[in-house]
Amino acid sequence: MNETLRPELLLAFAPVDKRAFGIAVGVALALVMGLLTVAAVLLEPEEHGGIGLLSQFLAGYSVTWTGALIGTAWGFFVGFIAGWFVAFTRNLTVAIWTFAVRTRAELSATRDFLEHI
């Protein structure tokens, strides 16, 4: 059946690698957390605005140079989990949808089977 589909469609419905997507999102969120903390330390030494509230959710995090490293680690961890879950959910949704469409097509093709007997 794969020979009848165009390569673009095969690529569009291919499953997303959960580990690779998790690592990509994790690295992106780690960079954001690290750079945001460094910017807050350099630009606003006395007042950190809302970024200091992250210490309520991330153990060990603070708006300091050490906190930037801890925030980077937390960013990677949270990003990896979120990316893995998004890829898993996307793969599951595409698989269920493909199964439903294929089953409907097979049922409609054999609907009038008994009339030809």
C-alpha positions as a printed Julia matrix, in Angstrom:
117×3 Matrix{Float64}:
   0.0     0.0    0.0
   2.95    2.37   0.56
   3.72    2.34  -3.16
   0.42    4.11  -3.92
   1.08    7.07  -1.61
   3.14   10.05  -2.62
   6.37   10.58  -0.67
   5.02   13.86   0.75
   2.1    12.04   2.35
   4.33    9.33   3.76
   6.47   12.02   5.34
   3.45   13.93   6.69
   2.03   10.87   8.44
   5.35    9.45   9.64
   5.65    9.17  13.41
   7.68   11.8   15.25
  10.67   10.45  17.18
   9.71   11.1   20.81
  13.25   11.18  22.17
  14.55   13.54  19.48
  11.58   15.88  19.83
  11.97   15.85  23.62
  15.66   16.71  23.36
  14.95   19.52  20.88
  12.29   21.1   23.08
  14.45   20.54  26.17
  17.46   22.3   24.66
  15.29   25.2   23.51
  13.68   25.65  26.92
  17.05   25.27  28.67
  18.48   28.08  26.54
  15.47   30.28  27.24
  15.68   29.68  31.0
  19.42   30.27  31.11
  19.39   33.4   28.97
  16.36   34.83  30.74
  18.0    34.39  34.13
  21.32   35.85  32.95
  19.49   38.82  31.43
  17.61   39.37  34.69
  20.86   39.24  36.7
  22.66   41.66  34.36
  19.88   44.13  33.59
  17.88   44.25  36.82
  20.2    43.45  39.74
  17.79   44.57  42.49
  14.36   43.87  41.03
  13.75   40.66  39.12
  10.09   41.11  38.29
   8.12   37.94  37.77
  11.06   35.66  37.02
  11.81   35.29  40.72
   8.48   33.5   41.13
   9.93   30.51  39.3
  11.71   29.65  42.55
   8.28   28.62  43.89
   8.07   25.86  41.26
  11.68   24.92  40.54
  13.67   23.6   43.5
  16.99   25.39  43.95
  16.25   28.1   41.4
  17.02   31.73  42.14
  17.85   34.77  40.05
  21.62   34.41  40.44
  24.47   33.0   38.39
  24.08   29.64  40.12
  20.34   29.87  39.61
  20.96   30.28  35.88
  22.65   26.87  35.8
  19.91   25.29  37.91
  17.25   26.95  35.75
  18.96   25.63  32.62
  18.87   22.09  34.03
  15.23   22.45  35.03
  14.42   23.92  31.63
  15.92   20.92  29.87
  14.1    18.47  32.15
  10.7    20.13  31.83
  11.17   20.72  28.08
  12.17   17.1   27.47
   9.1    15.78  29.3
   6.8    18.22  27.5
   8.31   17.5   24.07
   8.15   13.74  24.6
   4.51   13.97  25.64
   3.57   16.17  22.68
   5.24   13.76  20.23
   3.56   10.77  21.91
   0.14   12.45  21.74
   0.63   13.45  18.1
   1.71    9.92  17.12
  -1.24    8.37  18.96
  -3.72   10.81  17.41
  -2.41   10.2   13.88
  -2.46    6.43  14.41
  -6.06    6.45  15.68
  -7.19    8.78  12.91
  -5.46    6.7   10.22
  -7.01    3.51  11.61
 -10.47    5.09  11.59
 -10.15    6.37   8.03
  -8.78    3.06   6.75
 -11.54    1.1    8.51
 -14.25    3.36   7.11
 -12.82    2.97   3.61
 -12.71   -0.82   3.89
 -16.26   -0.96   5.21
 -17.58    1.22   2.42
 -15.78   -0.92  -0.17
 -17.4    -4.12   1.13
 -20.81   -2.69   2.0
 -22.62   -4.25  -0.94
 -20.74   -7.56  -0.81
 -23.8    -9.6    0.17
 -25.83   -8.2   -2.72
 -23.46   -9.81  -5.23
 -23.73  -13.33  -3.79
